């Protein structure tokens, strides 16, 4: 067996942080040693995470080397301007009529004073520590993963100091092209600074990773050496009820009869954080209409929220007929969330409605795929999510203008559920297993 190469991964999100941001590189570190790469992870010693999931800490290998430095974050000051601390730290905020003057001020401060984000104060101490660390320890490559995109500024500093060290800039979300960027109330000079810093990263990074096909294409247009490696799912969490997951599972596990059997309630579940900018208002309109018009549907239907839902969304739902069929579970651990996904009859996926967001692929889609349950998706037309759903035959994607089509889809799904025939016959989802994606990453590291 050949000697393993060494890779340093610089990330802000790490267990016990919860949410999709932590899982990408947590899973890569799990499988990289199988492809002759030994990872070391650099993280903040005292971070301010918006979500905590202690169960993810169990997935960190005891053999993994982890190094830390302290971080100072200005939230004790900034949060005085906004009432929702967790929302602010997670990069979310009120929009439109929901904005108070405090919210408007916090957004302006965030966009113009903390460039590219409020974790920027970790850059200088990290560079001081890592420059010395890399002089004393031999590495073949290093990764910066954002958001927070301030971590890419650490990458710029290290690349200048160690020009022969391969740098991979991983963009889990875009920087200046993400939908909420236009809501940051930026001055012209602040906008230019964001744009210039992003371009420097594209110019200097040896490899730019994107989590969607469209983002990779957009990054290449800006001169980046960009390639797409999507997020994915662990093979260990695959549901044996799902059809055609891969040859290994199909030959080893016989599908139980529960796949097509009728559950007590026809359950539509949303797993994760639902903020205002991703709110599928057309769906709530459709469901309210069906509940009002169809007593049979009303008696059997349940809308299940697992995670944190914006208060403004819940307030509006609680003023509608939907209030009587909502089950707001709240935040659960990752493993518990997987269980809720498997129990659902339909899984809800939402995205920003703007065309500029067609390249965003929410990480939960891959774990949704692994359950074999049908997916109901909302977002812009011709999106990467729609491409994946069409490719895998795992569900249906709609825009926010397709009200009648959404209504028909839900009613058809309800009738199939009543007869025990609501199912999917997915195809080719093994492409999105974390192990296969890590193999692709290792090949890129070797060849570029």
Residue pairs with C-beta under 8 A, 6 or more apart in sequence:
1 36
2 36
3 36
4 33
4 36
4 37
4 38
5 36
5 37
5 38
5 140
5 141
5 445
6 37
6 38
6 39
6 40
6 137
6 138
6 139
6 140
6 141
7 32
7 37
7 38
7 39
7 40
7 139
7 140
7 141
7 142
7 143
7 445
8 39
8 40
8 41
8 42
8 130
8 134
8 139
8 141
8 142
8 143
9 25
9 28
9 29
9 39
9 40
9 41
9 42
9 142
9 143
9 145
10 42
10 126
10 130
10 142
10 143
10 144
10 145
10 151
10 154
10 155
11 22
11 25
11 41
11 42
11 43
11 143
11 145
11 151
12 43
12 44
12 47
12 119
12 122
12 146
12 148
12 151
13 19
13 21
13 22
13 49
14 22
14 25
14 26
14 41
14 43
14 47
14 66
15 22
15 26
15 53
15 54
15 56
15 57
15 59
15 60
16 49
16 52
16 53
16 54
16 56
16 57
17 47
17 49
17 51
17 52
17 53
17 56
18 49
18 51
18 52
18 53
18 56
18 331
18 333
18 334
19 50
19 51
19 53
19 90
19 272
19 273
20 231
20 272
20 362
20 363
20 364
21 147
21 172
22 53
22 56
23 56
23 231
23 334
23 363
24 145
24 170
24 172
24 211
24 231
24 363
25 41
25 143
25 145
25 170
26 56
26 59
26 60
27 232
27 234
27 434
27 438
28 39
28 434
28 437
28 438
28 441
29 39
29 41
29 60
29 61
29 64
30 59
30 61
30 434
30 438
31 434
31 435
31 438
31 439
32 38
32 39
32 438
32 441
32 442
33 39
33 63
34 435
34 438
35 438
35 439
35 441
35 442
36 442
37 442
37 445
39 64
39 65
40 64
40 65
40 66
40 67
40 139
41 64
41 65
41 66
41 67
42 66
42 67
42 68
42 69
42 126
42 130
43 66
43 67
43 68
44 68
44 69
44 70
44 71
44 122
45 68
45 69
45 70
45 71
46 70
46 71
47 71
47 73
48 73
48 75
48 89
49 89
50 86
50 87
50 89
50 90
51 86
51 90
51 273
51 308
51 331
53 333
53 334
54 333
55 333
55 334
55 335
56 333
56 334
60 66
67 133
69 122
69 125
69 126
69 129
70 125
71 119
71 121
71 122
71 125
72 121
72 122
73 118
73 119
73 121
73 122
74 114
74 118
74 121
75 85
75 88
75 89
75 118
78 88
78 106
78 109
78 110
78 114
78 118
79 85
79 88
79 106
81 102
81 103
81 105
81 106
81 109
82 88
82 93
82 102
82 103
82 106
83 102
84 311
86 308
87 93
87 275
87 310
88 106
88 110
90 273
91 117
91 147
91 180
92 273
92 275
92 276
92 277
92 310
93 99
93 103
93 106
93 107
93 110
93 180
93 183
94 100
94 103
94 276
94 312
95 183
95 276
95 277
96 276
98 276
98 312
99 107
104 185
107 183
107 184
107 185
108 184
108 185
110 117
110 118
110 184
111 184
111 185
111 186
111 190
112 184
112 185
112 186
112 187
112 190
114 120
115 190
115 193
115 194
115 197
116 148
116 149
116 150
116 152
116 153
116 175
116 194
116 197
116 198
117 147
117 148
117 149
117 150
118 148
119 148
119 150
119 151
120 148
120 150
120 153
122 150
122 151
122 154
123 150
123 153
123 154
123 157
126 154
127 154
127 157
127 158
130 154
130 158
131 157
131 158
131 161
134 142
134 158
134 161
134 162
134 165
139 165
140 165
140 166
141 165
141 166
141 167
141 168
141 445
142 155
142 158
142 165
142 166
142 167
142 168
143 167
143 168
143 169
143 170
144 151
144 152
144 154
144 155
144 167
144 168
144 169
144 170
145 151
145 170
145 172
146 152
146 169
146 170
146 171
146 172
146 173
146 175
147 172
147 173
147 175
149 171
149 175
149 197
149 198
149 201
152 169
152 197
152 201
152 205
153 197
155 167
155 169
155 201
155 204
155 205
156 200
156 201
156 204
158 165
158 167
159 165
159 167
159 204
159 205
160 204
166 206
166 207
166 445
167 204
167 205
167 206
167 207
168 205
168 206
168 207
168 208
168 209
168 445
169 201
169 202
169 205
169 207
169 208
169 209
170 208
170 209
171 208
171 209
171 210
171 211
171 215
171 219
172 211
172 231
173 211
173 360
174 215
174 218
174 359
174 360
175 181
175 194
175 198
175 201
176 194
176 195
176 198
177 215
177 218
177 356
178 357
178 360
179 277
179 352
179 354
179 356
179 357
179 360
180 277
180 352
181 194
183 277
186 194
198 222
199 222
199 223
201 208
202 208
202 219
202 222
202 223
202 224
202 226
203 223
203 224
205 224
205 225
206 225
206 448
207 225
207 226
207 227
207 444
207 445
207 448
208 216
208 219
208 224
208 225
208 226
208 227
209 226
209 227
209 228
209 229
209 441
210 216
210 219
210 226
210 227
210 228
210 229
210 359
211 228
211 229
211 230
211 231
211 361
211 363
212 228
212 230
212 359
212 360
212 361
212 384
213 228
213 359
213 384
213 387
214 358
214 359
214 383
214 384
215 226
215 228
215 359
215 360
216 226
216 227
216 228
217 226
217 359
218 359
219 226
220 226
225 448
227 444
229 437
229 440
229 441
229 444
230 361
230 366
230 432
230 437
231 361
231 363
231 366
231 432
231 437
232 366
232 432
232 433
232 434
232 436
232 437
233 366
233 367
233 369
233 370
233 432
233 433
233 434
234 433
234 434
235 246
235 433
235 434
235 435
237 338
237 367
237 370
238 245
238 249
238 370
239 342
239 370
239 371
239 372
240 249
240 253
240 255
240 256
241 255
241 256
241 258
241 259
241 342
241 371
241 372
242 370
242 371
242 372
242 373
242 424
242 426
243 255
243 259
243 372
243 423
243 424
243 425
243 426
244 250
244 425
244 426
244 427
244 429
245 370
245 372
245 426
245 429
245 430
246 429
246 430
246 433
259 372
259 423
260 420
260 421
260 422
260 423
261 420
262 417
262 418
262 420
263 343
263 345
263 417
265 300
265 301
265 302
266 297
266 300
266 301
266 302
266 345
266 413
266 414
266 417
266 418
267 301
267 302
267 303
267 304
267 343
267 344
267 345
267 346
268 301
268 302
268 303
268 304
268 344
268 345
268 346
268 347
268 348
268 376
268 410
269 304
269 305
269 306
269 340
269 341
269 343
269 344
269 346
269 347
269 348
270 303
270 304
270 305
270 306
270 307
270 309
270 347
270 348
270 350
271 306
271 307
271 337
271 340
271 341
271 347
271 364
271 368
272 306
272 307
272 337
272 362
272 364
273 307
273 308
273 309
274 305
274 307
274 308
274 309
274 310
274 313
274 350
275 310
276 310
276 312
276 313
277 352
278 350
278 351
278 352
279 310
279 313
279 350
280 348
280 350
280 378
280 400
281 400
282 378
282 398
282 400
282 401
282 402
282 403
282 406
283 348
283 376
283 378
283 406
284 316
284 317
284 320
284 322
285 403
286 403
286 406
286 407
286 410
287 301
287 303
287 322
287 410
288 320
288 321
288 322
289 407
290 297
290 298
290 301
290 407
290 410
290 411
291 297
291 298
291 301
291 321
291 322
291 325
292 298
292 321
294 411
297 411
297 414
298 321
298 325
300 414
300 418
301 325
301 414
302 325
302 327
303 322
303 325
303 326
303 327
304 327
304 329
304 340
304 344
305 326
305 327
305 328
305 329
305 330
306 329
306 330
306 331
306 332
306 337
306 340
307 329
307 330
307 331
307 332
307 337
308 330
308 331
309 328
314 328
317 323
317 326
318 326
329 340
332 340
338 367
338 371
341 347
341 367
341 368
341 371
341 373
342 371
342 373
344 371
344 373
345 373
345 374
345 413
345 417
345 422
346 373
346 374
346 375
346 376
346 410
346 413
347 368
347 371
347 373
347 374
347 375
347 376
347 395
348 375
348 376
348 377
348 378
349 362
349 364
349 365
349 368
349 375
349 376
349 377
349 378
349 379
349 385
349 395
350 362
350 377
350 378
350 379
351 357
351 360
351 362
351 377
351 378
351 379
351 380
351 383
351 385
352 360
352 379
352 380
353 378
353 379
353 380
353 399
353 400
354 380
355 380
355 381
356 380
357 379
357 380
357 383
358 379
358 380
358 381
358 382
358 383
358 384
359 383
359 384
360 379
360 383
360 384
360 385
361 384
361 385
361 388
362 385
365 375
365 377
365 385
365 388
366 432
368 375
368 394
368 395
369 375
369 388
369 392
369 394
369 426
369 429
369 432
370 429
372 423
372 424
372 426
373 424
374 394
374 395
374 396
374 413
374 422
374 423
374 424
375 389
375 394
375 395
375 396
376 395
376 396
376 398
376 406
376 409
376 410
376 413
377 385
377 386
377 389
377 395
377 396
377 397
377 398
378 397
378 398
378 399
378 400
379 385
379 386
379 397
379 399
380 399
381 399
383 397
385 397
386 397
388 394
389 395
389 396
389 397
390 397
391 427
391 428
392 426
392 427
392 428
392 429
393 424
393 425
393 426
393 427
394 424
394 426
394 429
395 424
396 409
398 405
398 406
398 409
413 422
416 422
416 423
430 436
